[in-house]
């Protein structure tokens, strides 16, 4: 069976901080990222699909620091990590995700089409 993912994924070698089931996970490496979520490798005992969490992505540049916050839930648990789907985000966070996915993808035209399919009127309003 061929798996059809809704959103393109890109390798994204940054870290994330999140709170899940009362445990704070700091500086966890992200394996991949999409507009819809991310995969975090690691051992997460007691975590199950449906568990909710709060994420923080810290983007630090030469002249600025940006902290983006997301609500998420676990959609997949695997032996080597967890898949998280975003459930809440600000428009700034959404724009950041778009930029990162476009920057890191091998197919920017195909990814841009995905964005238009999700928001045919060209707006991310209502997120």
Buried (B, 14 or more C-beta within 10 A) or exposed (E): EEEEEEBBBBEBEBBBBBBBEEEEBEEBEBBBBBBBBBBBBEEBEEBEEEBBBBBBBEEEEEEEEEEBBBBBBBBEBEEEBBBBBBEBBEEEBBEBBBEBBBEBBEEEEEBBEBBEEEBEEEEBEEE
